């Protein structure tokens, strides 16, 4: 027996084969780092050509497994096996990955390894019908018959239109069955989970009509179609046609997955997208579509590196977008970030492997499936959280709408009651006020000239007071009418200078001891004069109430750009601690108003009137002064005249 082994080793060395791999008691032996390679750039060499001494000695040691990325060439692998008595004579040679296109195995069957007739040929690869393979299995298995302590040389020719990767291992029959069962169980479970998740997202889409769920469901199906092909499980599902459609399904799954993921990301991160990322995702949609068409149209080798590099950069884009989603507190943002982080790591290593940059033994197809499955599950949870948040916001909006409806109905009833009450009170007050006004007119007529000169001023004050009381009642009604959009008085072109002078004269007559300093530039505005009079009276009334009695009240009217500006300035008789914006709210009074009468409606009414005129009013504190500024749009750019006077 030692003589036979020596003879076998001698012929192996003559043929250029490396020292044999010894199979002992381990049920599985990986051949990574134990093979030699020869690159056939012509793609036409036969086994006889390879066994020619000039080619046989050209084999070089292969570190690890074959991992050449995308290439048109054919590669020949060579290794030698020898077993001890503790390893069974009948064994199985496993070749992977399962997406290899063309694999031809030559197993030595006689003692002379230098002759082509000494080898038995076995055709494998996903382009070979399942019925022609030694065993129907997701992986490629070739049967081995290993004489005891006799070297067996094996040549493998590998060629692929996809990534050129190759690894091999030797298994005992028992371990081969275990490997097959484990693979089928895993692949079946993977497909079942992905299909369930896809159906679940379809149901979500039908329920809420959110296209995100539709694009994600289709993406999950595309990923499952891709792995259905590259994992080899298709050979068990469709054994009669797997060799015809496996490449097409792999490309459809890969390209479709990229296309649908880009569409999904565009919708998911719409608020986080920049112009660059938006255009890049559109580019990836085009690349995904071209990848789907690449194999049928015959340009897959040229398209594959572009697709892989585009997908590699897509991983960084996805990571950045998911990070921004976390910063923006997007619903499910953290789950999206974790899900994309896990899948990106898996896909990143896988694509580097397809490009030949990462050794095959570092990362298997199953590891990619682990990462993609975890990604799909986490993404489903995140989308479910998004659905929950959407429903929660919808319910909150519905409740808020119902509350507003109740509030509006309540306010409408209260407004109607208020209007009825004010109308009744106004009517009841107008009658005695009319009697008083008539009596004053009679008294004025009956007075002699001398008495008229002596008491005319007092009688005039009484008539002004009655008129003011009538105005107060009108203001009460206006507060009610302002809340009714149907009440709209016609706006007329109004010159500000005479209008403001008249208003200041009216209040001066009521408070003759007050000094009003006015500076007027005449401009025209469109005004509802009755309402604007009410607003100005309220502001001037506030100015005289909340300032020292001997301090002047300054009124300035001028134009700034396309606006007329009315500014009322007075000293403050106290320190205002309120936020000035709060004073324009209903029933809100300043901290310096404790000793003055009022209901807190004056400034609210002013703002309502100015808003009605498409203007704006502001309240400012400037040192010891209070400044009220009204801005109204000008009616035109007509002639302007300037008046400055002190009354």
C-alpha positions as CSV (number, residue, x, y, z in Angstrom):
1,X,0.0,0.0,0.0
2,X,2.8,2.6,0.7
3,X,4.2,1.7,-2.7
4,X,0.9,2.5,-4.4
5,X,0.7,5.8,-2.5
6,X,4.3,6.7,-3.6
7,X,3.4,5.9,-7.2
8,X,0.3,8.1,-7.0
9,X,2.3,10.9,-5.5
10,X,5.0,10.5,-8.2
11,X,2.4,10.8,-11.0
12,X,0.8,13.7,-9.3
13,X,4.1,15.6,-9.2
14,X,4.7,14.7,-12.8
15,X,1.4,16.3,-13.7
16,X,2.2,19.3,-11.6
17,X,-0.4,18.7,-8.9
18,X,0.2,20.0,-5.4
19,X,0.6,17.8,-2.3
20,X,-2.7,16.0,-1.5
21,X,-5.2,17.2,1.1
22,X,-5.4,14.4,3.7
23,X,-9.0,13.6,4.7
24,X,-9.1,12.1,8.2
25,X,-11.8,12.0,10.8
26,X,-13.4,15.5,10.3
27,X,-16.8,15.1,8.5
28,X,-16.2,18.3,6.5
29,X,-12.9,19.7,5.1
30,X,-12.7,23.1,3.4
31,X,-10.3,23.4,0.5
32,X,-9.7,27.1,0.8
33,X,-6.0,27.8,0.4
34,X,-5.4,24.2,-0.8
35,X,-6.1,24.7,-4.5
36,X,-4.1,25.8,-7.5
37,X,-5.3,28.0,-10.4
38,X,-4.7,28.5,-14.1
39,X,-6.4,31.4,-16.0
40,X,-7.7,30.6,-19.5
41,X,-8.2,33.9,-21.3
42,X,-9.1,32.1,-24.5
43,X,-11.9,30.2,-22.8
44,X,-11.2,27.3,-25.3
45,X,-8.7,25.1,-23.4
46,X,-9.7,21.5,-22.8
47,X,-8.6,19.1,-20.1
48,X,-6.1,17.6,-22.5
49,X,-4.6,21.1,-23.0
50,X,-4.5,21.7,-19.3
51,X,-2.7,18.3,-18.7
52,X,0.0,19.3,-21.2
53,X,3.2,19.7,-19.2
54,X,3.8,23.3,-20.3
55,X,0.3,24.2,-18.9
56,X,0.4,21.8,-16.0
57,X,3.4,23.5,-14.5
58,X,1.9,27.0,-15.0
59,X,-0.6,26.4,-12.2
60,X,-0.1,28.8,-9.2
61,X,-1.1,28.5,-5.6
62,X,-4.5,30.0,-4.8
63,X,-4.7,31.9,-1.5
64,X,-8.1,31.2,-0.1
65,X,-10.9,30.7,-2.5
66,X,-11.3,32.0,-6.1
67,X,-12.6,35.6,-6.0
68,X,-12.0,37.4,-9.3
69,X,-15.1,39.6,-9.4
70,X,-16.7,40.2,-12.8
71,X,-14.7,38.6,-15.6
72,X,-15.1,36.9,-19.0
73,X,-12.2,34.4,-18.6
74,X,-12.4,30.7,-17.6
75,X,-10.4,29.6,-14.5
76,X,-9.1,26.0,-13.9
77,X,-8.7,24.9,-10.3
78,X,-6.7,21.8,-9.3
79,X,-6.4,20.0,-6.0
80,X,-5.5,16.5,-4.8
81,X,-7.3,14.4,-2.1
82,X,-6.2,11.5,-0.1
83,X,-8.0,9.8,2.7
84,X,-7.2,7.8,5.8
85,X,-9.1,4.8,7.0
86,X,-11.2,7.0,9.3
87,X,-12.8,8.8,6.4
88,X,-15.4,7.0,4.3
89,X,-14.5,5.9,0.7
90,X,-17.7,7.4,-0.7
91,X,-17.8,11.1,-0.2
92,X,-19.2,14.3,-1.8
93,X,-17.4,17.3,-3.2
94,X,-19.4,20.4,-2.6
95,X,-18.9,23.4,-4.9
96,X,-20.3,26.9,-4.2
97,X,-21.7,29.5,-4.4
98,X,-24.9,28.1,-6.0
99,X,-25.2,30.9,-8.6
100,X,-22.1,29.6,-10.6
101,X,-23.0,29.5,-14.3
102,X,-20.7,26.8,-15.7
103,X,-18.8,24.3,-13.6
104,X,-17.1,21.2,-15.1
105,X,-15.6,18.8,-12.7
106,X,-12.9,16.2,-13.8
107,X,-12.3,13.5,-11.1
108,X,-9.4,11.1,-11.5
109,X,-10.5,7.5,-11.9
110,X,-7.3,5.7,-12.8
111,X,-3.7,5.7,-11.5
112,X,-2.2,8.0,-14.2
113,X,-3.3,11.6,-13.7
114,X,-1.5,12.9,-16.7
115,X,-3.9,11.5,-19.3
116,X,-7.3,13.0,-20.1
117,X,-8.9,9.6,-20.3
118,X,-8.1,9.0,-16.6
119,X,-10.8,11.5,-15.6
120,X,-14.5,11.2,-15.2
121,X,-16.4,14.4,-16.2
122,X,-19.4,15.9,-14.3
123,X,-21.3,18.9,-15.5
124,X,-22.6,21.3,-12.9
125,X,-23.7,25.0,-12.6
126,X,-27.1,26.7,-12.7
127,X,-27.2,26.4,-16.5
128,X,-27.3,22.6,-16.3
129,X,-30.7,20.9,-16.0
130,X,-31.3,19.6,-12.5
131,X,-32.1,16.1,-13.9
132,X,-28.5,16.0,-15.3
133,X,-26.8,16.7,-12.0
134,X,-25.6,13.8,-9.7
135,X,-28.1,14.9,-7.0
136,X,-30.9,17.5,-6.9
137,X,-29.7,19.9,-4.3
138,X,-29.5,23.7,-3.8
139,X,-25.7,23.3,-3.8
140,X,-23.6,21.6,-6.4
141,X,-22.4,18.2,-5.3
142,X,-20.2,15.7,-7.1
143,X,-19.8,12.1,-5.9
144,X,-16.3,11.0,-4.9
145,X,-14.8,7.5,-4.7
146,X,-11.6,7.7,-2.7
147,X,-9.3,4.7,-2.6
148,X,-7.6,4.2,0.7
149,X,-4.3,6.1,0.9
150,X,-4.3,6.8,-2.8
151,X,-4.2,10.4,-4.1
152,X,-7.1,11.5,-6.4
153,X,-6.5,14.6,-8.5
154,X,-9.5,16.8,-9.4
155,X,-9.7,19.6,-12.0
156,X,-12.6,22.1,-12.0
157,X,-13.3,24.5,-14.8
158,X,-15.3,27.6,-13.7
159,X,-16.8,30.3,-15.9
160,X,-19.6,32.7,-15.2
161,X,-21.3,35.7,-16.8
162,X,-21.8,37.0,-13.2
163,X,-19.2,37.3,-10.5
164,X,-16.4,34.7,-10.8
165,X,-16.3,33.2,-7.2
166,X,-15.6,29.7,-6.3
167,X,-15.1,27.6,-3.2
168,X,-15.1,23.9,-2.5
169,X,-15.3,21.5,0.5
170,X,-15.4,17.7,0.9
171,X,-18.2,16.0,3.0
172,X,-19.0,12.6,4.3
173,X,-22.4,11.3,3.2
174,X,-23.9,12.0,6.6
175,X,-22.5,15.6,6.7
176,X,-23.8,16.1,3.1
177,X,-27.3,15.2,4.2
178,X,-27.1,17.5,7.2
179,X,-25.8,20.3,5.0
180,X,-28.7,19.8,2.5
181,X,-31.4,19.7,5.2
182,X,-30.1,22.7,7.0
183,X,-29.9,24.7,3.7
184,X,-33.4,23.7,2.7
185,X,-34.9,24.5,6.1
186,X,-33.2,27.9,6.2
187,X,-34.1,28.9,2.6
188,X,-37.7,27.7,3.1
189,X,-38.1,29.6,6.3
190,X,-36.6,32.7,4.8
191,X,-39.0,32.7,1.8
192,X,-42.0,32.0,4.1
193,X,-41.1,35.0,6.3
194,X,-40.5,37.4,3.4
195,X,-43.8,36.4,1.7
196,X,-45.7,36.9,4.9
197,X,-44.1,40.3,5.4
198,X,-44.9,41.3,1.8
199,X,-48.5,40.3,2.2
200,X,-48.7,42.2,5.5
201,X,-47.4,45.4,3.8
202,X,-49.9,44.8,0.9
203,X,-52.7,44.8,3.5
204,X,-51.4,48.0,5.0
205,X,-51.3,49.6,1.6
206,X,-54.9,48.5,0.8
207,X,-56.0,49.8,4.2
208,X,-54.5,53.3,4.2
209,X,-53.5,53.8,0.6
210,X,-49.9,54.7,1.5
211,X,-47.6,53.9,-1.4
212,X,-44.7,53.4,0.9
213,X,-46.2,50.1,2.0
214,X,-46.7,49.0,-1.6
215,X,-43.1,49.9,-2.7
216,X,-41.7,48.1,0.4
217,X,-43.8,45.0,-0.2
218,X,-42.6,44.8,-3.8
219,X,-39.0,45.4,-2.7
220,X,-39.3,42.5,-0.2
221,X,-40.6,40.3,-3.0
222,X,-37.8,41.4,-5.4
223,X,-35.2,40.5,-2.7
224,X,-36.7,37.1,-2.2
225,X,-36.7,36.5,-6.0
226,X,-33.0,37.3,-6.2
227,X,-32.1,35.0,-3.3
228,X,-34.5,32.3,-4.7
229,X,-32.1,32.1,-7.6
230,X,-28.6,32.7,-6.1
231,X,-29.3,30.4,-3.1
232,X,-30.0,27.4,-5.4
233,X,-33.4,26.7,-3.9
234,X,-35.0,27.3,-7.3
235,X,-33.6,24.0,-8.5
236,X,-35.9,22.3,-6.0
237,X,-39.0,24.4,-6.7
238,X,-38.8,24.4,-10.5
239,X,-36.3,21.5,-11.3
240,X,-37.4,21.4,-15.0
241,X,-36.8,25.1,-15.8
242,X,-34.5,26.4,-13.1
243,X,-31.5,26.3,-15.5
244,X,-33.4,28.4,-18.0
245,X,-34.6,31.2,-15.7
246,X,-32.2,31.4,-12.8
247,X,-30.1,34.1,-14.3
248,X,-33.1,36.2,-15.3
249,X,-34.7,35.9,-11.9
250,X,-31.4,36.9,-10.2
251,X,-31.2,40.0,-12.4
252,X,-34.8,40.9,-12.0
253,X,-34.5,40.5,-8.2
254,X,-31.3,42.5,-8.0
255,X,-32.3,45.3,-10.4
256,X,-35.9,45.4,-9.2
257,X,-34.7,45.5,-5.6
258,X,-32.5,48.6,-6.3
259,X,-35.3,50.3,-8.3
260,X,-38.0,49.7,-5.7
261,X,-35.7,50.5,-2.8
262,X,-34.9,53.9,-4.4
263,X,-38.6,54.6,-4.9
264,X,-39.2,53.6,-1.3
265,X,-36.4,55.8,0.1
266,X,-37.7,58.8,-2.0
267,X,-41.1,58.5,-0.3
268,X,-39.8,57.6,3.2
269,X,-37.2,60.3,3.5
270,X,-39.0,63.0,1.5
271,X,-38.4,65.7,4.1
272,X,-34.7,64.7,4.5
273,X,-33.8,64.7,0.8
274,X,-31.4,67.3,-0.7
275,X,-31.4,68.0,-4.4
276,X,-28.3,65.8,-4.8
277,X,-29.8,62.8,-2.9
278,X,-33.1,63.2,-4.8
279,X,-31.3,63.1,-8.2
280,X,-29.1,60.2,-7.1
281,X,-32.1,58.1,-6.1
282,X,-33.6,58.9,-9.5
283,X,-30.4,57.7,-11.1
284,X,-30.5,54.5,-9.1
285,X,-34.1,53.9,-10.4
286,X,-32.7,54.0,-14.0
287,X,-29.7,51.8,-13.1
288,X,-32.1,49.2,-11.5
289,X,-34.2,49.2,-14.6
290,X,-31.2,48.7,-16.8
291,X,-30.0,45.8,-14.6
292,X,-33.3,44.0,-15.1
293,X,-32.8,44.3,-18.9
294,X,-29.0,43.6,-18.9
295,X,-29.1,39.7,-19.0
296,X,-31.8,39.3,-21.7
297,X,-30.1,42.0,-23.9
298,X,-26.6,40.6,-23.3
299,X,-24.7,43.4,-21.6
300,X,-24.8,42.1,-18.0
301,X,-21.0,41.9,-17.6
302,X,-20.7,45.5,-18.6
303,X,-23.6,46.6,-16.4
304,X,-22.8,44.6,-13.3
305,X,-19.9,46.7,-12.0
306,X,-21.9,49.9,-12.6
307,X,-24.8,48.4,-10.6
308,X,-22.6,47.2,-7.8
309,X,-20.7,50.6,-7.4
310,X,-24.0,52.5,-7.6
311,X,-25.5,50.2,-4.9
312,X,-22.3,50.7,-2.7
313,X,-22.7,54.4,-2.7
314,X,-26.5,54.0,-2.1
315,X,-25.6,52.4,1.2
316,X,-23.9,55.6,2.3
317,X,-26.8,57.7,1.1
318,X,-29.3,55.5,3.0
319,X,-27.2,55.7,6.2
320,X,-27.1,59.5,6.0
321,X,-30.8,59.9,5.4
322,X,-31.7,57.5,8.2
323,X,-29.4,59.5,10.5
324,X,-31.2,62.7,9.5
325,X,-34.5,61.0,10.2
326,X,-33.3,60.3,13.8
327,X,-32.2,63.9,14.3
328,X,-35.6,65.1,13.0
329,X,-37.5,62.8,15.4
330,X,-39.2,61.0,12.5
331,X,-41.6,58.3,13.7
332,X,-39.7,55.0,13.7
333,X,-36.5,56.9,12.8
334,X,-34.2,54.9,15.2
335,X,-35.6,51.6,14.0
336,X,-35.0,52.7,10.4
337,X,-31.4,53.7,11.3
338,X,-30.7,50.3,12.9
339,X,-32.4,48.4,10.1
340,X,-30.5,50.1,7.4
341,X,-27.3,49.9,9.3
342,X,-27.6,46.1,9.6
343,X,-28.5,45.5,6.0
344,X,-26.0,48.0,4.7
345,X,-23.2,46.2,6.4
346,X,-24.3,42.9,4.9
347,X,-24.9,44.2,1.4
348,X,-21.7,46.3,1.5
349,X,-19.5,43.2,2.2
350,X,-21.5,41.2,-0.3
351,X,-20.9,43.7,-3.1
352,X,-17.3,44.0,-2.2
353,X,-17.2,40.2,-2.5
354,X,-18.8,40.3,-5.9
355,X,-16.2,42.8,-7.0
356,X,-13.5,40.5,-5.8
357,X,-12.4,42.7,-3.0
358,X,-13.4,40.5,-0.1
359,X,-12.5,36.8,0.2
360,X,-15.3,34.4,-0.4
361,X,-14.8,32.6,2.9
362,X,-15.4,35.8,4.9
363,X,-19.1,36.1,4.0
364,X,-21.6,33.5,2.6
365,X,-24.8,34.0,0.8
366,X,-26.7,32.9,3.9
367,X,-25.1,35.7,5.9
368,X,-26.5,38.2,3.4
369,X,-29.9,36.6,3.9
370,X,-29.6,37.0,7.6
371,X,-28.9,40.7,7.2
372,X,-31.6,41.3,4.6
373,X,-34.2,39.3,6.6
374,X,-33.5,41.3,9.8
375,X,-33.7,44.5,7.8
376,X,-37.1,43.6,6.3
377,X,-38.5,42.6,9.7
378,X,-37.2,45.8,11.4
379,X,-38.5,47.9,8.5
380,X,-41.9,46.3,8.9
381,X,-41.9,47.2,12.6
382,X,-40.9,50.8,11.7
383,X,-43.6,51.1,9.1
384,X,-46.1,49.7,11.5
385,X,-45.0,52.4,14.0
386,X,-45.5,55.0,11.2
387,X,-49.0,53.6,10.6
388,X,-49.7,53.8,14.4
389,X,-48.5,57.4,14.5
390,X,-50.6,58.3,11.4
391,X,-53.7,56.8,13.0
392,X,-52.9,58.5,16.3
393,X,-52.6,61.9,14.6
394,X,-55.7,61.3,12.6
395,X,-57.7,60.5,15.8
396,X,-56.2,63.5,17.6
397,X,-57.2,65.7,14.6
398,X,-60.7,64.2,14.6
399,X,-61.1,64.9,18.4
400,X,-59.8,68.4,17.9
401,X,-62.2,69.0,15.1
402,X,-65.1,67.7,17.2
403,X,-64.0,70.0,20.1
404,X,-63.8,73.0,17.7
405,X,-67.2,72.2,16.3
406,X,-68.6,72.2,19.8
407,X,-66.8,75.4,20.7
408,X,-68.0,77.1,17.5
409,X,-71.5,76.0,18.2
410,X,-71.3,77.3,21.8
411,X,-69.7,80.6,20.6
412,X,-72.3,81.0,18.0
413,X,-75.1,80.7,20.5
414,X,-73.3,83.0,22.9
415,X,-72.8,85.6,20.1
416,X,-76.4,85.5,19.1
417,X,-77.4,86.0,22.8
418,X,-74.9,88.9,23.1
419,X,-76.2,90.5,19.9
420,X,-79.8,90.3,21.1
421,X,-78.8,91.7,24.5
422,X,-76.8,94.6,23.0
423,X,-79.5,95.4,20.6
424,X,-82.1,95.5,23.5
425,X,-79.8,97.6,25.7
426,X,-78.9,100.0,22.9
427,X,-82.6,100.5,22.1
428,X,-83.4,101.2,25.8
429,X,-80.5,103.6,26.1
430,X,-81.1,105.5,22.9
431,X,-84.6,106.6,24.0
432,X,-83.6,108.5,27.1
433,X,-80.5,109.8,25.4
434,X,-82.6,111.1,22.6
435,X,-84.8,112.9,25.2
436,X,-81.8,114.4,26.8
437,X,-80.4,115.5,23.5
438,X,-83.7,117.1,22.5
439,X,-84.0,118.9,25.9
440,X,-80.5,120.3,25.5
441,X,-81.4,121.6,22.0
442,X,-84.6,123.3,23.5
443,X,-82.5,124.8,26.3
444,X,-80.1,126.2,23.8
445,X,-82.9,127.8,21.8
446,X,-84.6,129.3,24.9
447,X,-81.4,130.9,26.3
448,X,-80.8,134.6,25.8
449,X,-77.8,135.8,24.1
450,X,-76.1,136.8,27.3
451,X,-76.8,133.5,29.1
452,X,-75.8,131.7,25.9
453,X,-72.4,133.3,26.1
454,X,-72.1,132.5,29.8
455,X,-73.4,128.9,29.7
456,X,-72.7,128.0,26.1
457,X,-69.5,126.2,26.9
458,X,-71.1,124.1,29.6
459,X,-74.1,123.2,27.4
460,X,-71.6,122.2,24.6
461,X,-69.8,119.9,27.0
462,X,-73.1,118.3,27.9
463,X,-74.0,117.7,24.3
464,X,-70.6,116.2,23.6
465,X,-71.0,113.9,26.6
466,X,-74.3,112.7,25.3
467,X,-72.8,112.1,21.9
468,X,-69.9,110.2,23.5
469,X,-72.4,108.1,25.4
470,X,-74.1,107.3,22.1
471,X,-70.7,106.3,20.6
472,X,-70.0,104.0,23.6
473,X,-73.2,102.2,22.8
474,X,-72.3,102.0,19.1
475,X,-68.9,100.5,20.1
476,X,-70.6,97.8,22.0
477,X,-72.6,96.9,18.9
478,X,-69.4,97.1,16.7
479,X,-67.6,94.6,18.9
480,X,-70.4,92.2,18.1
481,X,-70.5,93.1,14.4
482,X,-66.8,92.8,13.9
483,X,-67.0,89.1,14.6
484,X,-69.6,88.7,11.9
485,X,-68.0,88.6,8.5
486,X,-71.3,89.5,6.9
487,X,-71.1,93.0,8.4
488,X,-69.0,94.9,5.9
489,X,-69.2,98.7,5.7
490,X,-68.1,100.2,2.4
491,X,-64.5,101.6,2.5
492,X,-64.1,105.1,1.1
493,X,-61.0,107.1,0.0
494,X,-60.0,109.2,3.1
495,X,-57.4,111.9,3.5
496,X,-55.6,111.3,6.7
497,X,-54.6,114.8,7.7
498,X,-58.2,116.3,8.0
499,X,-59.5,113.0,9.3
500,X,-56.8,112.8,12.1
501,X,-57.2,116.5,12.9
502,X,-61.0,116.1,13.3
503,X,-60.5,113.1,15.6
504,X,-57.9,114.9,17.8
505,X,-60.2,117.9,18.0
506,X,-63.0,115.7,19.2
507,X,-61.0,114.2,22.1
508,X,-59.5,117.6,22.9
509,X,-63.0,118.9,23.4
510,X,-63.7,116.0,25.9
511,X,-60.4,116.6,27.8
512,X,-59.6,120.3,27.3
513,X,-56.8,120.3,29.9
514,X,-54.8,117.8,27.8
515,X,-52.2,118.9,25.4
516,X,-52.2,117.1,22.0
517,X,-49.2,117.6,19.8
518,X,-49.8,116.5,16.2
519,X,-47.6,116.3,13.1
520,X,-49.6,115.4,10.0
521,X,-48.6,114.5,6.4
522,X,-51.6,114.2,4.2
523,X,-52.0,110.8,2.5
524,X,-55.1,108.9,1.2
525,X,-56.2,105.6,2.5
526,X,-59.3,103.4,1.9
527,X,-61.1,103.4,5.3
528,X,-64.3,102.5,6.9
529,X,-64.4,105.8,8.7
530,X,-66.9,104.8,11.4
531,X,-64.7,101.8,12.5
532,X,-61.5,103.7,12.2
533,X,-62.9,106.5,14.4
534,X,-63.7,104.0,17.1
535,X,-60.1,102.6,16.9
536,X,-58.5,106.0,17.2
537,X,-60.8,107.1,20.0
538,X,-59.9,103.9,22.0
539,X,-56.1,104.6,21.5
540,X,-56.3,108.3,22.4
541,X,-58.6,107.4,25.4
542,X,-56.0,104.9,26.6
543,X,-53.2,107.5,26.1
544,X,-54.9,110.1,28.4
545,X,-56.0,107.5,31.0
546,X,-52.6,105.8,31.4
547,X,-50.3,109.0,31.3
548,X,-49.6,111.8,33.9
549,X,-52.3,114.5,33.6
550,X,-49.7,117.3,32.7
551,X,-47.9,115.2,30.1
552,X,-48.5,115.8,26.3
553,X,-49.9,113.2,24.0
554,X,-48.0,113.1,20.6
555,X,-49.8,112.1,17.4
556,X,-47.7,111.7,14.2
557,X,-49.0,110.7,10.8
558,X,-46.6,110.1,7.8
559,X,-45.9,107.7,5.0
560,X,-43.3,104.9,4.9
561,X,-43.0,103.2,1.5
562,X,-46.5,102.1,0.5
563,X,-47.9,102.5,4.0
564,X,-49.4,105.2,6.0
565,X,-48.1,105.3,9.6
566,X,-50.0,106.7,12.5
567,X,-48.0,106.8,15.8
568,X,-49.4,107.8,19.2
569,X,-46.8,108.4,22.0
570,X,-47.4,109.2,25.6
571,X,-45.7,108.9,29.0
572,X,-46.5,105.9,31.1
573,X,-47.9,106.4,34.6
574,X,-46.6,103.1,35.8
575,X,-44.3,100.2,34.9
576,X,-45.8,97.7,32.5
577,X,-44.7,94.1,33.3
578,X,-47.0,92.4,30.7
579,X,-45.9,91.0,27.4
580,X,-47.2,93.8,25.1
581,X,-48.6,91.3,22.6
582,X,-50.8,89.9,25.3
583,X,-52.6,93.2,25.7
584,X,-54.3,92.7,22.4
585,X,-56.1,89.7,23.7
586,X,-59.7,89.8,24.9
587,X,-60.2,90.9,28.5
588,X,-56.4,91.4,29.0
589,X,-55.4,94.6,30.9
590,X,-52.0,96.0,31.7
591,X,-50.4,95.9,35.1
592,X,-50.8,99.7,35.4
593,X,-54.6,99.6,35.0
594,X,-55.6,98.9,38.5
595,X,-57.0,102.3,39.2
596,X,-58.7,102.9,35.9
597,X,-62.0,101.7,34.5
598,X,-62.1,99.3,31.5
599,X,-63.0,95.8,30.5
600,X,-59.8,94.8,28.5
601,X,-61.5,95.0,25.2
602,X,-60.2,98.3,23.8
603,X,-56.9,97.1,22.2
604,X,-58.5,93.9,21.0
605,X,-61.2,96.0,19.3
606,X,-58.4,98.2,17.8
607,X,-56.5,95.3,16.3
608,X,-59.7,93.8,14.9
609,X,-60.5,97.1,13.2
610,X,-57.0,97.6,11.8
611,X,-56.9,94.0,10.5
612,X,-60.2,94.7,8.8
613,X,-58.3,97.5,7.0
614,X,-55.5,95.1,6.0
615,X,-53.1,96.9,8.3
616,X,-51.2,96.2,11.5
617,X,-50.9,97.7,15.0
618,X,-48.1,97.3,17.5
619,X,-47.6,98.3,21.1
620,X,-44.1,99.2,22.3
621,X,-42.4,100.3,25.5
622,X,-39.6,102.8,25.0
623,X,-38.1,103.9,28.3
624,X,-40.8,105.9,30.1
625,X,-43.0,106.1,27.0
626,X,-45.6,104.0,25.4
627,X,-45.8,104.0,21.6
628,X,-48.7,102.7,19.6
629,X,-48.1,102.3,15.8
630,X,-50.7,101.7,13.2
631,X,-49.7,100.8,9.6
632,X,-52.3,101.1,6.8
633,X,-51.9,100.6,3.1
634,X,-52.0,103.8,1.0
635,X,-54.8,104.3,-1.5
636,X,-52.5,106.0,-4.0
637,X,-49.4,108.2,-4.4
638,X,-51.2,111.5,-4.7
639,X,-50.0,114.9,-3.7
640,X,-48.9,115.4,-0.1
641,X,-49.1,118.4,2.2
642,X,-47.5,118.9,5.6
643,X,-49.0,120.4,8.6
644,X,-47.3,120.9,12.0
645,X,-49.2,122.5,14.9
646,X,-49.7,122.3,18.6
647,X,-53.2,122.4,19.9
